[in-house]
Amino acid sequence: MGNSMSQGAVAPSVSAAQPVATASATAPAAGEKPKTCKACCACPETKRARDACIVENGEENCLALIEAHKKCMRDAGFNI
C-alpha cells in the first residue's frame, strides 16, 4: 500500500529508452544546425543585448550588437 507505483506497472529500462551518443553523433557537421539547441535558445546574452538595443535605439543604431549575435549563432553552428 505504501508503494507509489500502481500494481503491475513496470518502470521502463533506461538502457532501452536512451540511445548511446557518440562523438560523431553529437558534433554538427559543417553547415548543419546543432542538435542540442534550437535557434531561439542559442546565444541568450547577445540576443538579450541586441533586442534591448533595438527596442531602445532602433535597429540602425545597433548594428554592432546585431553582428555580434550573428557571429555567436554562426559559432554555435547555425547558418546565419
mmCIF file of the N, C-alpha and C atoms, coordinates in Angstrom:
data_MODEL
# 
_entry.id   MODEL 
# 
loop_
_atom_site.group_PDB 
_atom_site.id 
_atom_site.type_symbol 
_atom_site.label_atom_id 
_atom_site.label_alt_id 
_atom_site.label_comp_id 
_atom_site.label_asym_id 
_atom_site.label_entity_id 
_atom_site.label_seq_id 
_atom_site.pdbx_PDB_ins_code 
_atom_site.Cartn_x 
_atom_site.Cartn_y 
_atom_site.Cartn_z 
_atom_site.occupancy 
_atom_site.B_iso_or_equiv 
_atom_site.pdbx_formal_charge 
_atom_site.auth_seq_id 
_atom_site.auth_comp_id 
_atom_site.auth_asym_id 
_atom_site.auth_atom_id 
_atom_site.pdbx_PDB_model_num 
ATOM 1   N N  . MET A 1 1  ? 0.801  -1.201 0.000   1.00 0.00 ? 1  MET A N  1 
ATOM 2   C CA . MET A 1 1  ? 0.000  0.000  0.000   1.00 0.00 ? 1  MET A CA 1 
ATOM 3   C C  . MET A 1 1  ? 0.837  1.255  0.000   1.00 0.00 ? 1  MET A C  1 
ATOM 4   N N  . GLY A 1 2  ? 2.008  1.216  0.588   1.00 0.00 ? 2  GLY A N  1 
ATOM 5   C CA . GLY A 1 2  ? 2.846  2.390  0.653   1.00 0.00 ? 2  GLY A CA 1 
ATOM 6   C C  . GLY A 1 2  ? 3.613  2.648  -0.634  1.00 0.00 ? 2  GLY A C  1 
ATOM 7   N N  . ASN A 1 3  ? 3.504  1.768  -1.602  1.00 0.00 ? 3  ASN A N  1 
ATOM 8   C CA . ASN A 1 3  ? 4.212  1.900  -2.873  1.00 0.00 ? 3  ASN A CA 1 
ATOM 9   C C  . ASN A 1 3  ? 3.527  2.956  -3.731  1.00 0.00 ? 3  ASN A C  1 
ATOM 10  N N  . SER A 1 4  ? 4.268  3.912  -4.253  1.00 0.00 ? 4  SER A N  1 
ATOM 11  C CA . SER A 1 4  ? 3.686  4.981  -5.059  1.00 0.00 ? 4  SER A CA 1 
ATOM 12  C C  . SER A 1 4  ? 3.312  4.508  -6.458  1.00 0.00 ? 4  SER A C  1 
ATOM 13  N N  . MET A 1 5  ? 3.898  3.399  -6.921  1.00 0.00 ? 5  MET A N  1 
ATOM 14  C CA . MET A 1 5  ? 3.564  2.867  -8.240  1.00 0.00 ? 5  MET A CA 1 
ATOM 15  C C  . MET A 1 5  ? 2.373  1.930  -8.118  1.00 0.00 ? 5  MET A C  1 
ATOM 16  N N  . SER A 1 6  ? 1.459  1.935  -9.079  1.00 0.00 ? 6  SER A N  1 
ATOM 17  C CA . SER A 1 6  ? 0.329  1.035  -9.051  1.00 0.00 ? 6  SER A CA 1 
ATOM 18  C C  . SER A 1 6  ? 0.813  -0.380 -9.306  1.00 0.00 ? 6  SER A C  1 
ATOM 19  N N  . GLN A 1 7  ? 0.066  -1.338 -8.841  1.00 0.00 ? 7  GLN A N  1 
ATOM 20  C CA . GLN A 1 7  ? 0.464  -2.727 -9.010  1.00 0.00 ? 7  GLN A CA 1 
ATOM 21  C C  . GLN A 1 7  ? 0.457  -3.075 -10.485 1.00 0.00 ? 7  GLN A C  1 
ATOM 22  N N  . GLY A 1 8  ? 1.464  -3.831 -10.911 1.00 0.00 ? 8  GLY A N  1 
ATOM 23  C CA . GLY A 1 8  ? 1.567  -4.263 -12.289 1.00 0.00 ? 8  GLY A CA 1 
ATOM 24  C C  . GLY A 1 8  ? 2.290  -3.271 -13.183 1.00 0.00 ? 8  GLY A C  1 
ATOM 25  N N  . ALA A 1 9  ? 2.570  -2.069 -12.722 1.00 0.00 ? 9  ALA A N  1 
ATOM 26  C CA . ALA A 1 9  ? 3.278  -1.091 -13.530 1.00 0.00 ? 9  ALA A CA 1 
ATOM 27  C C  . ALA A 1 9  ? 4.767  -1.405 -13.510 1.00 0.00 ? 9  ALA A C  1 
ATOM 28  N N  . VAL A 1 10 ? 5.395  -1.321 -14.654 1.00 0.00 ? 10 VAL A N  1 
ATOM 29  C CA . VAL A 1 10 ? 6.817  -1.613 -14.769 1.00 0.00 ? 10 VAL A CA 1 
ATOM 30  C C  . VAL A 1 10 ? 7.524  -0.365 -15.261 1.00 0.00 ? 10 VAL A C  1 
ATOM 31  N N  . ALA A 1 11 ? 8.570  0.026  -14.576 1.00 0.00 ? 11 ALA A N  1 
ATOM 32  C CA . ALA A 1 11 ? 9.348  1.186  -14.999 1.00 0.00 ? 11 ALA A CA 1 
ATOM 33  C C  . ALA A 1 11 ? 10.120 0.834  -16.260 1.00 0.00 ? 11 ALA A C  1 
ATOM 34  N N  . PRO A 1 12 ? 10.182 1.731  -17.261 1.00 0.00 ? 12 PRO A N  1 
ATOM 35  C CA . PRO A 1 12 ? 10.918 1.442  -18.489 1.00 0.00 ? 12 PRO A CA 1 
ATOM 36  C C  . PRO A 1 12 ? 12.416 1.350  -18.222 1.00 0.00 ? 12 PRO A C  1 
ATOM 37  N N  . SER A 1 13 ? 13.065 0.547  -19.003 1.00 0.00 ? 13 SER A N  1 
ATOM 38  C CA . SER A 1 13 ? 14.508 0.378  -18.879 1.00 0.00 ? 13 SER A CA 1 
ATOM 39  C C  . SER A 1 13 ? 15.208 1.593  -19.457 1.00 0.00 ? 13 SER A C  1 
ATOM 40  N N  . VAL A 1 14 ? 16.126 2.168  -18.732 1.00 0.00 ? 14 VAL A N  1 
ATOM 41  C CA . VAL A 1 14 ? 16.848 3.351  -19.192 1.00 0.00 ? 14 VAL A CA 1 
ATOM 42  C C  . VAL A 1 14 ? 17.709 3.010  -20.395 1.00 0.00 ? 14 VAL A C  1 
ATOM 43  N N  . SER A 1 15 ? 18.344 1.857  -20.373 1.00 0.00 ? 15 SER A N  1 
ATOM 44  C CA . SER A 1 15 ? 19.231 1.498  -21.477 1.00 0.00 ? 15 SER A CA 1 
ATOM 45  C C  . SER A 1 15 ? 18.460 1.295  -22.770 1.00 0.00 ? 15 SER A C  1 
ATOM 46  N N  . ALA A 1 16 ? 17.229 0.849  -22.711 1.00 0.00 ? 16 ALA A N  1 
ATOM 47  C CA . ALA A 1 16 ? 16.439 0.643  -23.917 1.00 0.00 ? 16 ALA A CA 1 
ATOM 48  C C  . ALA A 1 16 ? 15.860 1.963  -24.430 1.00 0.00 ? 16 ALA A C  1 
ATOM 49  N N  . ALA A 1 17 ? 15.600 2.899  -23.529 1.00 0.00 ? 17 ALA A N  1 
ATOM 50  C CA . ALA A 1 17 ? 14.977 4.154  -23.927 1.00 0.00 ? 17 ALA A CA 1 
ATOM 51  C C  . ALA A 1 17 ? 15.987 5.195  -24.396 1.00 0.00 ? 17 ALA A C  1 
ATOM 52  N N  . GLN A 1 18 ? 17.213 5.105  -23.933 1.00 0.00 ? 18 GLN A N  1 
ATOM 53  C CA . GLN A 1 18 ? 18.211 6.114  -24.239 1.00 0.00 ? 18 GLN A CA 1 
ATOM 54  C C  . GLN A 1 18 ? 19.279 5.559  -25.176 1.00 0.00 ? 18 GLN A C  1 
ATOM 55  N N  . PRO A 1 19 ? 19.381 6.068  -26.408 1.00 0.00 ? 19 PRO A N  1 
ATOM 56  C CA . PRO A 1 19 ? 20.443 5.611  -27.293 1.00 0.00 ? 19 PRO A CA 1 
ATOM 57  C C  . PRO A 1 19 ? 21.803 6.112  -26.814 1.00 0.00 ? 19 PRO A C  1 
ATOM 58  N N  . VAL A 1 20 ? 22.813 5.387  -27.131 1.00 0.00 ? 20 VAL A N  1 
ATOM 59  C CA . VAL A 1 20 ? 24.166 5.778  -26.754 1.00 0.00 ? 20 VAL A CA 1 
ATOM 60  C C  . VAL A 1 20 ? 24.665 6.805  -27.750 1.00 0.00 ? 20 VAL A C  1 
ATOM 61  N N  . ALA A 1 21 ? 25.104 7.962  -27.255 1.00 0.00 ? 21 ALA A N  1 
ATOM 62  C CA . ALA A 1 21 ? 25.608 9.032  -28.121 1.00 0.00 ? 21 ALA A CA 1 
ATOM 63  C C  . ALA A 1 21 ? 27.094 8.842  -28.362 1.00 0.00 ? 21 ALA A C  1 
ATOM 64  N N  . THR A 1 22 ? 27.505 9.053  -29.581 1.00 0.00 ? 22 THR A N  1 
ATOM 65  C CA . THR A 1 22 ? 28.920 9.003  -29.910 1.00 0.00 ? 22 THR A CA 1 
ATOM 66  C C  . THR A 1 22 ? 29.400 10.393 -30.238 1.00 0.00 ? 22 THR A C  1 
ATOM 67  N N  . ALA A 1 23 ? 30.689 10.573 -30.283 1.00 0.00 ? 23 ALA A N  1 
ATOM 68  C CA . ALA A 1 23 ? 31.253 11.896 -30.572 1.00 0.00 ? 23 ALA A CA 1 
ATOM 69  C C  . ALA A 1 23 ? 30.812 12.390 -31.940 1.00 0.00 ? 23 ALA A C  1 
ATOM 70  N N  . SER A 1 24 ? 30.739 11.509 -32.925 1.00 0.00 ? 24 SER A N  1 
ATOM 71  C CA . SER A 1 24 ? 30.336 11.937 -34.261 1.00 0.00 ? 24 SER A CA 1 
ATOM 72  C C  . SER A 1 24 ? 28.858 12.296 -34.311 1.00 0.00 ? 24 SER A C  1 
ATOM 73  N N  . ALA A 1 25 ? 28.041 11.698 -33.447 1.00 0.00 ? 25 ALA A N  1 
ATOM 74  C CA . ALA A 1 25 ? 26.617 11.987 -33.448 1.00 0.00 ? 25 ALA A CA 1 
ATOM 75  C C  . ALA A 1 25 ? 26.315 13.313 -32.757 1.00 0.00 ? 25 ALA A C  1 
ATOM 76  N N  . THR A 1 26 ? 27.155 13.748 -31.823 1.00 0.00 ? 26 THR A N  1 
ATOM 77  C CA . THR A 1 26 ? 26.877 14.978 -31.109 1.00 0.00 ? 26 THR A CA 1 
ATOM 78  C C  . THR A 1 26 ? 27.497 16.198 -31.758 1.00 0.00 ? 26 THR A C  1 
ATOM 79  N N  . ALA A 1 27 ? 28.522 16.043 -32.548 1.00 0.00 ? 27 ALA A N  1 
ATOM 80  C CA . ALA A 1 27 ? 29.169 17.179 -33.193 1.00 0.00 ? 27 ALA A CA 1 
ATOM 81  C C  . ALA A 1 27 ? 28.475 17.462 -34.524 1.00 0.00 ? 27 ALA A C  1 
ATOM 82  N N  . PRO A 1 28 ? 28.004 18.705 -34.742 1.00 0.00 ? 28 PRO A N  1 
ATOM 83  C CA . PRO A 1 28 ? 27.342 19.022 -36.003 1.00 0.00 ? 28 PRO A CA 1 
ATOM 84  C C  . PRO A 1 28 ? 28.344 19.070 -37.153 1.00 0.00 ? 28 PRO A C  1 
ATOM 85  N N  . ALA A 1 29 ? 27.927 18.572 -38.295 1.00 0.00 ? 29 ALA A N  1 
ATOM 86  C CA . ALA A 1 29 ? 28.767 18.647 -39.486 1.00 0.00 ? 29 ALA A CA 1 
ATOM 87  C C  . ALA A 1 29 ? 28.769 20.086 -39.977 1.00 0.00 ? 29 ALA A C  1 
ATOM 88  N N  . ALA A 1 30 ? 29.714 20.414 -40.826 1.00 0.00 ? 30 ALA A N  1 
ATOM 89  C CA . ALA A 1 30 ? 29.826 21.772 -41.337 1.00 0.00 ? 30 ALA A CA 1 
ATOM 90  C C  . ALA A 1 30 ? 28.535 22.168 -42.042 1.00 0.00 ? 30 ALA A C  1 
ATOM 91  N N  . GLY A 1 31 ? 27.974 23.306 -41.650 1.00 0.00 ? 31 GLY A N  1 
ATOM 92  C CA . GLY A 1 31 ? 26.770 23.806 -42.283 1.00 0.00 ? 31 GLY A CA 1 
ATOM 93  C C  . GLY A 1 31 ? 25.481 23.278 -41.685 1.00 0.00 ? 31 GLY A C  1 
ATOM 94  N N  . GLU A 1 32 ? 25.555 22.355 -40.716 1.00 0.00 ? 32 GLU A N  1 
ATOM 95  C CA . GLU A 1 32 ? 24.350 21.819 -40.094 1.00 0.00 ? 32 GLU A CA 1 
ATOM 96  C C  . GLU A 1 32 ? 24.062 22.532 -38.789 1.00 0.00 ? 32 GLU A C  1 
ATOM 97  N N  . LYS A 1 33 ? 22.787 22.575 -38.419 1.00 0.00 ? 33 LYS A N  1 
ATOM 98  C CA . LYS A 1 33 ? 22.403 23.139 -37.137 1.00 0.00 ? 33 LYS A CA 1 
ATOM 99  C C  . LYS A 1 33 ? 22.757 22.152 -36.040 1.00 0.00 ? 33 LYS A C  1 
ATOM 100 N N  . PRO A 1 34 ? 23.176 22.639 -34.875 1.00 0.00 ? 34 PRO A N  1 
ATOM 101 C CA . PRO A 1 34 ? 23.471 21.722 -33.774 1.00 0.00 ? 34 PRO A CA 1 
ATOM 102 C C  . PRO A 1 34 ? 22.190 21.058 -33.295 1.00 0.00 ? 34 PRO A C  1 
ATOM 103 N N  . LYS A 1 35 ? 22.288 19.830 -32.826 1.00 0.00 ? 35 LYS A N  1 
ATOM 104 C CA . LYS A 1 35 ? 21.118 19.075 -32.402 1.00 0.00 ? 35 LYS A CA 1 
ATOM 105 C C  . LYS A 1 35 ? 20.755 19.348 -30.948 1.00 0.00 ? 35 LYS A C  1 
ATOM 106 N N  . THR A 1 36 ? 21.629 19.971 -30.183 1.00 0.00 ? 36 THR A N  1 
ATOM 107 C CA . THR A 1 36 ? 21.397 20.148 -28.767 1.00 0.00 ? 36 THR A CA 1 
ATOM 108 C C  . THR A 1 36 ? 20.678 21.446 -28.428 1.00 0.00 ? 36 THR A C  1 
ATOM 109 N N  . CYS A 1 37 ? 20.548 22.368 -29.363 1.00 0.00 ? 37 CYS A N  1 
ATOM 110 C CA . CYS A 1 37 ? 19.992 23.672 -29.049 1.00 0.00 ? 37 CYS A CA 1 
ATOM 111 C C  . CYS A 1 37 ? 19.205 24.194 -30.248 1.00 0.00 ? 37 CYS A C  1 
ATOM 112 N N  . LYS A 1 38 ? 18.057 24.793 -29.980 1.00 0.00 ? 38 LYS A N  1 
ATOM 113 C CA . LYS A 1 38 ? 17.282 25.426 -31.039 1.00 0.00 ? 38 LYS A CA 1 
ATOM 114 C C  . LYS A 1 38 ? 17.779 26.856 -31.231 1.00 0.00 ? 38 LYS A C  1 
ATOM 115 N N  . ALA A 1 39 ? 17.532 27.405 -32.392 1.00 0.00 ? 39 ALA A N  1 
ATOM 116 C CA . ALA A 1 39 ? 17.988 28.764 -32.701 1.00 0.00 ? 39 ALA A CA 1 
ATOM 117 C C  . ALA A 1 39 ? 17.421 29.792 -31.724 1.00 0.00 ? 39 ALA A C  1 
ATOM 118 N N  . CYS A 1 40 ? 16.214 29.566 -31.258 1.00 0.00 ? 40 CYS A N  1 
ATOM 119 C CA . CYS A 1 40 ? 15.598 30.524 -30.334 1.00 0.00 ? 40 CYS A CA 1 
ATOM 120 C C  . CYS A 1 40 ? 16.296 30.565 -28.976 1.00 0.00 ? 40 CYS A C  1 
ATOM 121 N N  . CYS A 1 41 ? 17.012 29.497 -28.640 1.00 0.00 ? 41 CYS A N  1 
ATOM 122 C CA . CYS A 1 41 ? 17.648 29.401 -27.319 1.00 0.00 ? 41 CYS A CA 1 
ATOM 123 C C  . CYS A 1 41 ? 19.160 29.612 -27.357 1.00 0.00 ? 41 CYS A C  1 
ATOM 124 N N  . ALA A 1 42 ? 19.726 29.713 -28.547 1.00 0.00 ? 42 ALA A N  1 
ATOM 125 C CA . ALA A 1 42 ? 21.170 29.882 -28.677 1.00 0.00 ? 42 ALA A CA 1 
ATOM 126 C C  . ALA A 1 42 ? 21.557 31.329 -28.390 1.00 0.00 ? 42 ALA A C  1 
ATOM 127 N N  . CYS A 1 43 ? 22.710 31.532 -27.805 1.00 0.00 ? 43 CYS A N  1 
ATOM 128 C CA . CYS A 1 43 ? 23.304 32.850 -27.577 1.00 0.00 ? 43 CYS A CA 1 
ATOM 129 C C  . CYS A 1 43 ? 22.371 33.813 -26.823 1.00 0.00 ? 43 CYS A C  1 
ATOM 130 N N  . PRO A 1 44 ? 21.900 33.446 -25.651 1.00 0.00 ? 44 PRO A N  1 
ATOM 131 C CA . PRO A 1 44 ? 20.945 34.314 -24.954 1.00 0.00 ? 44 PRO A CA 1 
ATOM 132 C C  . PRO A 1 44 ? 21.517 35.668 -24.550 1.00 0.00 ? 44 PRO A C  1 
ATOM 133 N N  . GLU A 1 45 ? 22.824 35.734 -24.253 1.00 0.00 ? 45 GLU A N  1 
ATOM 134 C CA . GLU A 1 45 ? 23.403 37.007 -23.827 1.00 0.00 ? 45 GLU A CA 1 
ATOM 135 C C  . GLU A 1 45 ? 23.409 38.026 -24.956 1.00 0.00 ? 45 GLU A C  1 
ATOM 136 N N  . THR A 1 46 ? 23.888 37.610 -26.142 1.00 0.00 ? 46 THR A N  1 
ATOM 137 C CA . THR A 1 46 ? 23.934 38.551 -27.266 1.00 0.00 ? 46 THR A CA 1 
ATOM 138 C C  . THR A 1 46 ? 22.542 38.853 -27.776 1.00 0.00 ? 46 THR A C  1 
ATOM 139 N N  . LYS A 1 47 ? 21.648 37.881 -27.697 1.00 0.00 ? 47 LYS A N  1 
ATOM 140 C CA . LYS A 1 47 ? 20.267 38.100 -28.142 1.00 0.00 ? 47 LYS A CA 1 
ATOM 141 C C  . LYS A 1 47 ? 19.585 39.136 -27.254 1.00 0.00 ? 47 LYS A C  1 
ATOM 142 N N  . ARG A 1 48 ? 19.765 39.019 -25.941 1.00 0.00 ? 48 ARG A N  1 
ATOM 143 C CA . ARG A 1 48 ? 19.152 39.948 -24.990 1.00 0.00 ? 48 ARG A CA 1 
ATOM 144 C C  . ARG A 1 48 ? 19.674 41.370 -25.214 1.00 0.00 ? 48 ARG A C  1 
ATOM 145 N N  . ALA A 1 49 ? 20.988 41.503 -25.374 1.00 0.00 ? 49 ALA A N  1 
ATOM 146 C CA . ALA A 1 49 ? 21.581 42.825 -25.590 1.00 0.00 ? 49 ALA A CA 1 
ATOM 147 C C  . ALA A 1 49 ? 21.107 43.422 -26.910 1.00 0.00 ? 49 ALA A C  1 
ATOM 148 N N  . ARG A 1 50 ? 21.082 42.605 -27.955 1.00 0.00 ? 50 ARG A N  1 
ATOM 149 C CA . ARG A 1 50 ? 20.630 43.066 -29.271 1.00 0.00 ? 50 ARG A CA 1 
ATOM 150 C C  . ARG A 1 50 ? 19.181 43.533 -29.214 1.00 0.00 ? 50 ARG A C  1 
ATOM 151 N N  . ASP A 1 51 ? 18.311 42.735 -28.623 1.00 0.00 ? 51 ASP A N  1 
ATOM 152 C CA . ASP A 1 51 ? 16.888 43.073 -28.570 1.00 0.00 ? 51 ASP A CA 1 
ATOM 153 C C  . ASP A 1 51 ? 16.626 44.341 -27.759 1.00 0.00 ? 51 ASP A C  1 
ATOM 154 N N  . ALA A 1 52 ? 17.314 44.475 -26.621 1.00 0.00 ? 52 ALA A N  1 
ATOM 155 C CA . ALA A 1 52 ? 17.144 45.668 -25.798 1.00 0.00 ? 52 ALA A CA 1 
ATOM 156 C C  . ALA A 1 52 ? 17.599 46.915 -26.550 1.00 0.00 ? 52 ALA A C  1 
ATOM 157 N N  . CYS A 1 53 ? 18.708 46.804 -27.248 1.00 0.00 ? 53 CYS A N  1 
ATOM 158 C CA . CYS A 1 53 ? 19.230 47.940 -28.015 1.00 0.00 ? 53 CYS A CA 1 
ATOM 159 C C  . CYS A 1 53 ? 18.254 48.349 -29.117 1.00 0.00 ? 53 CYS A C  1 
ATOM 160 N N  . ILE A 1 54 ? 17.710 47.359 -29.824 1.00 0.00 ? 54 ILE A N  1 
ATOM 161 C CA . ILE A 1 54 ? 16.789 47.664 -30.920 1.00 0.00 ? 54 ILE A CA 1 
ATOM 162 C C  . ILE A 1 54 ? 15.534 48.356 -30.391 1.00 0.00 ? 54 ILE A C  1 
ATOM 163 N N  . VAL A 1 55 ? 15.001 47.886 -29.263 1.00 0.00 ? 55 VAL A N  1 
ATOM 164 C CA . VAL A 1 55 ? 13.795 48.491 -28.689 1.00 0.00 ? 55 VAL A CA 1 
ATOM 165 C C  . VAL A 1 55 ? 14.070 49.925 -28.248 1.00 0.00 ? 55 VAL A C  1 
ATOM 166 N N  . GLU A 1 56 ? 15.224 50.145 -27.628 1.00 0.00 ? 56 GLU A N  1 
ATOM 167 C CA . GLU A 1 56 ? 15.536 51.467 -27.086 1.00 0.00 ? 56 GLU A CA 1 
ATOM 168 C C  . GLU A 1 56 ? 16.060 52.447 -28.131 1.00 0.00 ? 56 GLU A C  1 
ATOM 169 N N  . ASN A 1 57 ? 16.851 51.951 -29.100 1.00 0.00 ? 57 ASN A N  1 
ATOM 170 C CA . ASN A 1 57 ? 17.568 52.849 -30.010 1.00 0.00 ? 57 ASN A CA 1 
ATOM 171 C C  . ASN A 1 57 ? 17.233 52.696 -31.485 1.00 0.00 ? 57 ASN A C  1 
ATOM 172 N N  . GLY A 1 58 ? 16.531 51.663 -31.849 1.00 0.00 ? 58 GLY A N  1 
ATOM 173 C CA . GLY A 1 58 ? 16.245 51.413 -33.249 1.00 0.00 ? 58 GLY A CA 1 
ATOM 174 C C  . GLY A 1 58 ? 17.319 50.534 -33.885 1.00 0.00 ? 58 GLY A C  1 
ATOM 175 N N  . GLU A 1 59 ? 16.902 49.727 -34.848 1.00 0.00 ? 59 GLU A N  1 
ATOM 176 C CA . GLU A 1 59 ? 17.792 48.750 -35.476 1.00 0.00 ? 59 GLU A CA 1 
ATOM 177 C C  . GLU A 1 59 ? 19.031 49.379 -36.098 1.00 0.00 ? 59 GLU A C  1 
ATOM 178 N N  . GLU A 1 60 ? 18.876 50.517 -36.731 1.00 0.00 ? 60 GLU A N  1 
ATOM 179 C CA . GLU A 1 60 ? 20.006 51.156 -37.420 1.00 0.00 ? 60 GLU A CA 1 
ATOM 180 C C  . GLU A 1 60 ? 21.113 51.601 -36.465 1.00 0.00 ? 60 GLU A C  1 
ATOM 181 N N  . ASN A 1 61 ? 20.803 51.734 -35.175 1.00 0.00 ? 61 ASN A N  1 
ATOM 182 C CA . ASN A 1 61 ? 21.796 52.156 -34.182 1.00 0.00 ? 61 ASN A CA 1 
ATOM 183 C C  . ASN A 1 61 ? 22.408 50.986 -33.399 1.00 0.00 ? 61 ASN A C  1 
ATOM 184 N N  . CYS A 1 62 ? 22.089 49.772 -33.801 1.00 0.00 ? 62 CYS A N  1 
ATOM 185 C CA . CYS A 1 62 ? 22.549 48.592 -33.053 1.00 0.00 ? 62 CYS A CA 1 
ATOM 186 C C  . CYS A 1 62 ? 23.265 47.589 -33.943 1.00 0.00 ? 62 CYS A C  1 
ATOM 187 N N  . LEU A 1 63 ? 23.851 48.046 -35.018 1.00 0.00 ? 63 LEU A N  1 
ATOM 188 C CA . LEU A 1 63 ? 24.462 47.132 -35.984 1.00 0.00 ? 63 LEU A CA 1 
ATOM 189 C C  . LEU A 1 63 ? 25.584 46.296 -35.373 1.00 0.00 ? 63 LEU A C  1 
ATOM 190 N N  . ALA A 1 64 ? 26.360 46.853 -34.463 1.00 0.00 ? 64 ALA A N  1 
ATOM 191 C CA . ALA A 1 64 ? 27.459 46.091 -33.848 1.00 0.00 ? 64 ALA A CA 1 
ATOM 192 C C  . ALA A 1 64 ? 26.903 44.935 -33.006 1.00 0.00 ? 64 ALA A C  1 
ATOM 193 N N  . LEU A 1 65 ? 25.838 45.168 -32.252 1.00 0.00 ? 65 LEU A N  1 
ATOM 194 C CA . LEU A 1 65 ? 25.241 44.106 -31.444 1.00 0.00 ? 65 LEU A CA 1 
ATOM 195 C C  . LEU A 1 65 ? 24.547 43.055 -32.310 1.00 0.00 ? 65 LEU A C  1 
ATOM 196 N N  . ILE A 1 66 ? 23.952 43.490 -33.404 1.00 0.00 ? 66 ILE A N  1 
ATOM 197 C CA . ILE A 1 66 ? 23.323 42.557 -34.336 1.00 0.00 ? 66 ILE A CA 1 
ATOM 198 C C  . ILE A 1 66 ? 24.387 41.642 -34.936 1.00 0.00 ? 66 ILE A C  1 
ATOM 199 N N  . GLU A 1 67 ? 25.499 42.202 -35.358 1.00 0.00 ? 67 GLU A N  1 
ATOM 200 C CA . GLU A 1 67 ? 26.586 41.401 -35.929 1.00 0.00 ? 67 GLU A CA 1 
ATOM 201 C C  . GLU A 1 67 ? 27.209 40.472 -34.889 1.00 0.00 ? 67 GLU A C  1 
ATOM 202 N N  . ALA A 1 68 ? 27.323 40.940 -33.645 1.00 0.00 ? 68 ALA A N  1 
ATOM 203 C CA . ALA A 1 68 ? 27.859 40.091 -32.576 1.00 0.00 ? 68 ALA A CA 1 
ATOM 204 C C  . ALA A 1 68 ? 26.955 38.877 -32.352 1.00 0.00 ? 68 ALA A C  1 
ATOM 205 N N  . HIS A 1 69 ? 25.641 39.086 -32.405 1.00 0.00 ? 69 HIS A N  1 
ATOM 206 C CA . HIS A 1 69 ? 24.707 37.972 -32.230 1.00 0.00 ? 69 HIS A CA 1 
ATOM 207 C C  . HIS A 1 69 ? 24.787 37.016 -33.418 1.00 0.00 ? 69 HIS A C  1 
ATOM 208 N N  . LYS A 1 70 ? 24.894 37.551 -34.620 1.00 0.00 ? 70 LYS A N  1 
ATOM 209 C CA . LYS A 1 70 ? 25.040 36.689 -35.800 1.00 0.00 ? 70 LYS A CA 1 
ATOM 210 C C  . LYS A 1 70 ? 26.301 35.845 -35.710 1.00 0.00 ? 70 LYS A C  1 
ATOM 211 N N  . LYS A 1 71 ? 27.404 36.439 -35.250 1.00 0.00 ? 71 LYS A N  1 
ATOM 212 C CA . LYS A 1 71 ? 28.655 35.706 -35.105 1.00 0.00 ? 71 LYS A CA 1 
ATOM 213 C C  . LYS A 1 71 ? 28.502 34.580 -34.076 1.00 0.00 ? 71 LYS A C  1 
ATOM 214 N N  . CYS A 1 72 ? 27.852 34.884 -32.963 1.00 0.00 ? 72 CYS A N  1 
ATOM 215 C CA . CYS A 1 72 ? 27.624 33.874 -31.932 1.00 0.00 ? 72 CYS A CA 1 
ATOM 216 C C  . CYS A 1 72 ? 26.795 32.723 -32.495 1.00 0.00 ? 72 CYS A C  1 
ATOM 217 N N  . MET A 1 73 ? 25.765 33.032 -33.254 1.00 0.00 ? 73 MET A N  1 
ATOM 218 C CA . MET A 1 73 ? 24.920 31.999 -33.852 1.00 0.00 ? 73 MET A CA 1 
ATOM 219 C C  . MET A 1 73 ? 25.715 31.140 -34.835 1.00 0.00 ? 73 MET A C  1 
ATOM 220 N N  . ARG A 1 74 ? 26.555 31.777 -35.652 1.00 0.00 ? 74 ARG A N  1 
ATOM 221 C CA . ARG A 1 74 ? 27.403 31.010 -36.583 1.00 0.00 ? 74 ARG A CA 1 
ATOM 222 C C  . ARG A 1 74 ? 28.355 30.102 -35.830 1.00 0.00 ? 74 ARG A C  1 
ATOM 223 N N  . ASP A 1 75 ? 28.960 30.633 -34.751 1.00 0.00 ? 75 ASP A N  1 
ATOM 224 C CA . ASP A 1 75 ? 29.879 29.858 -33.935 1.00 0.00 ? 75 ASP A CA 1 
ATOM 225 C C  . ASP A 1 75 ? 29.173 28.665 -33.284 1.00 0.00 ? 75 ASP A C  1 
ATOM 226 N N  . ALA A 1 76 ? 27.867 28.795 -33.028 1.00 0.00 ? 76 ALA A N  1 
ATOM 227 C CA . ALA A 1 76 ? 27.079 27.724 -32.440 1.00 0.00 ? 76 ALA A CA 1 
ATOM 228 C C  . ALA A 1 76 ? 26.648 26.700 -33.491 1.00 0.00 ? 76 ALA A C  1 
ATOM 229 N N  . GLY A 1 77 ? 26.933 26.994 -34.766 1.00 0.00 ? 77 GLY A N  1 
ATOM 230 C CA . GLY A 1 77 ? 26.636 26.032 -35.813 1.00 0.00 ? 77 GLY A CA 1 
ATOM 231 C C  . GLY A 1 77 ? 25.441 26.361 -36.667 1.00 0.00 ? 77 GLY A C  1 
ATOM 232 N N  . PHE A 1 78 ? 24.837 27.509 -36.482 1.00 0.00 ? 78 PHE A N  1 
ATOM 233 C CA . PHE A 1 78 ? 23.691 27.891 -37.283 1.00 0.00 ? 78 PHE A CA 1 
ATOM 234 C C  . PHE A 1 78 ? 24.147 28.641 -38.528 1.00 0.00 ? 78 PHE A C  1 
ATOM 235 N N  . ASN A 1 79 ? 23.449 28.428 -39.625 1.00 0.00 ? 79 ASN A N  1 
ATOM 236 C CA . ASN A 1 79 ? 23.780 29.064 -40.898 1.00 0.00 ? 79 ASN A CA 1 
ATOM 237 C C  . ASN A 1 79 ? 23.016 30.375 -40.982 1.00 0.00 ? 79 ASN A C  1 
ATOM 238 N N  . ILE A 1 80 ? 23.638 31.466 -40.501 1.00 0.00 ? 80 ILE A N  1 
ATOM 239 C CA . ILE A 1 80 ? 23.005 32.784 -40.468 1.00 0.00 ? 80 ILE A CA 1 
ATOM 240 C C  . ILE A 1 80 ? 23.631 33.659 -41.544 1.00 0.00 ? 80 ILE A C  1 
# 
